[in-house]
Amino acid sequence: MDVQWLGGAREIGRSAILVDDTLLLDFGMDSGNPPTFPVGDVDPDAVVVSHGHLDHVGSVPALLSAVDPLDVHERSALVSPSEIEDF
């Protein structure tokens, strides 16, 4: 199993862990000024979000064209349209 920390290691924010180049756990952002995003070019088959804080989910909208289908909890889907518009 190949595990790569794309962000979030030894820092708060930008949580992003890529497993075997196919599974992405979180894809967050650091909301500082200026905001920073995970490093690396990713094309995952699936994304698992641990919870809805921006440091874990803030960059997920950038993956919407790459991850299909996108499965989310129905309550998360209620918030998602506004987050996508902000991105």
N, C-alpha and C positions, 0 to 999 in steps of 0.2 A: 504494500500500500504506500503510495506516494502522497505525502501531505505537504502542502505549501502554504505558508502564512503570507497572504498578500497585503495584509494590514492588520492592525490591532495587537501585534506582538509587542510587548513591553511598552504599550501606550494605551490611552483611553480613546476610543473612537476608531473608525475605519475597520471594524471587524470584518474579516474576509478570509476564509480558509478553503482552499481548493484541494479536493481529494481525487486522486487518480485522473486529473484533468477533465473529469466529467461531473462531479458533484461539488457544488459551491455551498458552503455553510455561511450564511450571512453575506451581505455586500453593503457595508455601511459607509458612513462618512464622518469626518471630524467637522463639527459645525463651527469651528473657530473662524477667525477672520484673517486670511481668506480660508474658505472651507477646503479640506483636502480629501482625496478619494483614495481607495485602495490602488496599489500598483499592479501592473501586469495586464496582459491582454487575455481575457477569458472568454471562452465559448462553451459554457457548461451545458450538459444535457438536462440538469435539474438544479434547482436552487431550494435550499431549506433555510427558512428564516426562524431564528430562535425566538425572537420577540420583536415588537414593533418600535423600539427606540431607534432614532435616526442613526446612532452609531452602529446599528446592526442592519438597518433596512434602507438607509438614505440614498444609496446608489443603485438599488434594485431597478428603478425605472429605466436606467440605461441598458438593462438587459432584456427589456420586454420584446425586442425584435429577435433576440437570440434564443429565448426559452419559450417553447410552445409545446404543450399547453402550459399556462400558468395557473396552478392550483393554489387557492388561498382560502382561508377560513372566511365564512360569510361576513363576519364582523370586520375583518381586515379589508374585505372588498369594499365596504362602505367608506372607508377612509382613503383607499387607494386612488380614486380619481383625482382628489385634490392634491395628493402628493405627486402624481404624474404631471399635472398641470404646472406645479411649482418647478419641476425639473426642467 
